[in-house]
Amino acid sequence: MITKTVRGFAAAALAVLPLLSAAPAQAAEVLPLAAAIQELPLAAESREGYQRTSFKHWVDEDKDSCTTRMEVLIAESRVPATVESRCKVVAGQWYSYYDGVTLTAPGGLDIDHMVPLAEAWDSGASQWSAARREAYANDLDADQSLIAVTAKTNRSKADQDPSTWLPPLADARCTYATDWVSTKLRWNLTVDQAEADALAVLAEGCGQEVVEFEPAS
C-alpha cells in the first residue's frame, strides 16, 4: 500500500505492485503552527514499562510482499525505485531532509518514526491496545509519520523530542516542527512542558508554517 506521494516518486512501482482500494479520507484539519502547538494536550511523561517490541513494525499490512520499510523507500524515492523480487528495494534516489543529503543506496537510510516509538509511549501510547500501537508504528497514511533519512541523523535523534534534538540542517527545522506537531495531533499524543516550550520557540521563527493532519482512526 504505497500512499506517500509528496516527498517521493512512486509511479514505476505503482505499475507492478498491487494496491488495495483506499478508504475515503477524512477532511484534514489545518492550523497555523503556533495555534496547533496550543492544541497539544500537556502532560508529564512516563517511560515505565516501555519495550520497543510493544510496537510491532515493518509489517506487510496489505500482503503485497512489501514491508512498511520498503513501502516508504518506494514512495519517497525521487526516481522510480529499483525493486527486485519479494519487494527488495536496491536502488533509487532519496533526499534526507534532516541533513540535506541525497543517497542512491537504501543501505544508508533508516526509516524514522517522526515521533519515536519511546516518545509515543511516554505521550499516551502506553495506554493503547497492541493493534493501535502496530498501526502507529506502520502509519503509511500520513506523509509525516515515517520518513527516510540518513542512518546517522536517525540514530543521533534516537528517542529525543524537539527540546533536546533538532535536525542539523537549520533550514529543515520548521518542517520538522510542523511534522512533529502534525503527528502528535494525528495520534492524540501529549507533550510535556519542555517539549511544548521548545516547539513554541521554533514556531516564532517559522513564519506562516501550517500544520495539516487527519486524526488516525
C-alpha positions in Angstrom: 0.0 0.0 0.0 2.0 3.0 -1.3 0.4 6.2 -0.1 3.2 8.7 0.1 3.5 11.0 -2.8 4.7 14.4 -1.6 8.4 13.7 -0.9 8.9 10.8 -3.4 8.1 9.4 -6.8 6.5 6.0 -6.9 5.0 5.8 -10.4 7.0 2.9 -11.6 6.3 0.9 -8.5 2.6 1.5 -8.9 2.7 -0.2 -12.2 3.9 -3.5 -10.7 2.8 -3.6 -7.1 -0.9 -4.3 -6.2 -2.7 -1.8 -4.2 -5.8 -2.1 -2.0 -8.6 0.4 -2.6 -8.2 3.4 -0.4 -10.8 4.2 2.2 -12.5 7.6 1.9 -10.2 10.2 3.5 -11.4 12.3 6.4 -11.2 16.0 6.0 -7.8 17.3 7.0 -7.5 19.9 9.7 -5.3 22.9 9.0 -3.9 25.2 11.7 -1.1 27.7 11.9 1.9 26.1 13.6 1.6 28.3 16.8 -2.1 27.5 17.1 -1.5 23.8 16.5 1.0 23.7 19.3 -1.6 25.1 21.7 -3.9 22.2 20.8 -1.5 19.6 22.1 -2.5 18.2 25.5 0.0 19.0 28.2 1.0 16.1 30.5 4.0 14.7 32.3 5.8 11.8 30.5 6.5 8.3 31.8 8.5 5.6 30.2 7.6 2.9 32.7 7.0 -0.4 31.1 8.3 0.6 27.7 9.7 -2.0 25.3 10.4 -1.4 21.7 8.7 -4.8 21.0 5.4 -3.2 22.2 5.2 -1.7 18.7 5.2 -4.3 16.0 6.7 -2.6 13.0 7.8 -3.1 9.4 4.8 -5.4 8.7 3.3 -6.2 5.3 -0.2 -5.0 6.2 -1.7 -5.4 2.7 0.1 -8.7 1.9 1.8 -7.3 -1.3 5.2 -8.6 -0.2 6.3 -5.0 0.7 7.1 -4.3 4.3 6.5 -0.9 5.7 10.1 0.0 5.2 10.0 -1.0 1.6 6.8 0.9 1.0 8.4 4.1 2.4 11.5 3.6 0.3 9.5 3.2 -2.9 7.2 6.1 -2.1 10.0 8.6 -1.2 12.4 7.8 -4.0 12.7 10.8 -6.3 13.2 8.5 -9.2 11.5 5.2 -9.9 13.0 2.8 -7.3 14.6 -0.4 -8.5 12.7 -3.2 -6.8 13.7 -6.8 -7.1 11.8 -9.9 -6.2 9.9 -10.1 -2.9 9.9 -6.3 -2.9 13.5 -5.8 -2.2 14.4 -2.1 -2.9 18.0 -2.0 -4.2 18.4 1.5 -5.7 16.7 4.9 -6.0 17.3 8.4 -5.0 16.4 9.7 -1.6 16.7 13.1 0.0 17.2 13.1 3.7 15.8 16.5 4.7 17.2 16.4 8.2 20.7 16.9 6.9 20.3 17.8 3.2 22.0 14.6 2.0 21.0 12.7 -1.2 21.6 8.9 -1.3 21.1 6.3 -4.0 21.6 3.2 -2.0 19.0 2.2 0.6 21.5 0.7 2.9 22.4 4.2 4.2 18.9 5.0 5.1 16.8 4.5 8.2 13.0 4.8 8.2 12.4 7.3 11.1 9.3 7.4 13.1 8.7 11.2 13.3 7.6 10.8 16.9 9.9 8.0 18.1 8.2 4.9 19.5 9.5 5.5 23.0 8.3 9.1 22.9 4.9 7.9 21.7 4.8 5.5 24.6 5.7 8.3 27.0 3.0 10.5 25.5 0.0 8.2 25.7 0.6 5.1 23.6 1.3 3.1 26.8 -2.5 3.1 27.2 -3.2 1.8 23.7 -4.0 -1.6 22.5 -1.3 -3.7 20.8 -3.2 -3.3 17.5 -3.2 0.5 17.7 0.5 0.6 18.5 1.1 -1.6 15.5 -1.0 0.9 13.4 1.1 3.8 14.7 4.4 2.1 14.0 3.4 1.4 10.4 1.4 4.5 9.6 1.6 4.9 5.8 -1.5 7.1 5.6 0.3 10.4 6.6 3.4 11.6 4.8 4.8 13.0 8.1 4.6 9.8 10.1 7.5 7.8 8.6 10.4 9.3 6.6 13.6 8.0 5.0 16.6 9.8 6.4 20.3 9.1 6.8 21.0 6.5 9.4 23.4 8.9 11.0 20.8 11.5 11.7 18.1 9.0 12.8 20.5 7.4 15.3 21.5 10.8 16.5 17.9 11.7 17.1 17.1 8.3 18.8 14.1 8.8 21.1 14.5 12.5 21.7 11.9 15.3 21.3 12.5 18.8 20.0 13.6 20.1 23.4 16.8 18.1 23.1 17.3 17.3 19.4 16.7 19.2 16.1 17.8 18.4 12.5 21.4 19.5 11.9 20.2 21.4 8.8 18.8 24.6 10.1 16.5 25.1 7.1 14.8 21.8 8.0 13.7 22.8 11.5 10.4 24.5 10.7 9.4 21.5 8.5 10.4 19.2 11.4 8.4 21.2 13.9 5.3 21.0 11.7 5.7 17.3 11.0 6.2 16.6 14.7 3.1 18.6 15.8 1.1 17.0 12.9 2.0 13.5 14.1 1.2 14.2 17.7 -2.2 15.7 16.8 -3.0 12.9 14.4 -2.5 10.3 17.1 -3.7 12.5 20.0 -0.4 12.3 21.8 0.6 14.7 24.7 3.6 17.0 25.1 5.5 17.7 28.3 6.4 21.3 29.3 9.9 21.3 27.9 8.7 20.0 24.6 5.9 22.5 24.4 8.3 25.4 25.2 10.8 24.2 22.6 8.1 24.0 19.9 6.8 27.4 20.8 10.2 28.9 20.3 10.6 27.2 17.0 7.2 28.5 15.8 8.3 32.1 16.5 10.8 31.7 13.6 8.7 29.8 11.2 6.6 32.5 9.7 3.4 31.2 8.1 4.0 27.5 8.5 0.8 25.5 8.9 0.1 22.1 10.3 -2.2 19.7 8.4 -3.4 16.4 9.8 -6.1 13.9 9.8 -6.9 12.2 13.1 -5.9 8.5 13.0 -8.8 6.1 13.0 
